Amino acid sequence: MNRSMTDCEILEAQPTFGKPLETDGCTRTSFYHHYHSAKCDARSKLYDWSVLTERFQLIASRRREDRAYFYRHGATKYNLTNRVSGQHDTLLSELGRKQASALRESLPNRIDMIVCSTLFRTVETMTIGVPPHVRNHAPVVVDPRLNEVHLGILQGKRRRHLSGYEQGDLDFAPDQGESYRMAAQRVLSLIADLFDDLAATRSRPRTAVVFAHAGIMRIISTLVTGNDERDLFKTNHANTECLALPAERMHLPDYWNRTSHASGIKCHSF
């Protein structure tokens, strides 16, 4: 069981990124209000690839045993009908809510920080999956850098094979969408901030749980698997699947830093 944090520990644990999300007693409607107010947060920074390379080397060199556990959200109605969500804001299905509830049995024993994207399916998964007493003692943060890869005109459409993805092209982007390299820059910027935050308390290793999306999980998996970029689009993560990210073993693959087309974080409205 998670022990209660002292007031001092709670103060020290307040993250330097994203936007705190009040969760005590919130209804579905009030969570939606928080989602809209937090969607574009100026504190969610994007870093150059050279800076990210140095920061990931520093994170590994600390040899701390901090951990971030990434969970994909529960199943949505789009998932059940084989449609692409991207950054469309879809709700969990009944199955997805059951999957989120089952997460309570698999969470780490101690949680120091909770992070999710601004999209409602991750917020709902977090709200159902993390017990209220844990959310009351660990800061909850929403950050747009965790939002799903924007798939442009494909969003809301049936899934289909795309040659750009099949060829492992990190710079391929659907019309009006973003490439995986662009998405990776924002996701990896968040991870750098997250592990710096976890390392701010030197007394012991700290743990974060993060609720994200299928495309984001693909990007995160490259930090620990060592797979070639051509394998990225062959990787699939089931709903509520967990991916553990250990600070001391993280490595930023060189292929992410070959070119950079991202000019900043964009919050898309529909």
PyMOL commands that set and color helices and strands:
alter all, ss='L'
color gray80, all
select helices_A, chain A and resi 7-12+28-38+49-61+77-80+94-105+120-129+132-135+144-146+152-154+163-166+180-198+214-225+229-234+247-249+254-257
alter helices_A, ss='H'
color red, helices_A
select strands_A, chain A and resi 19-20+67-72+113-116+140-142+207-212+242-246
alter strands_A, ss='S'
color yellow, strands_A
deselect
rebuild
show_as cartoon
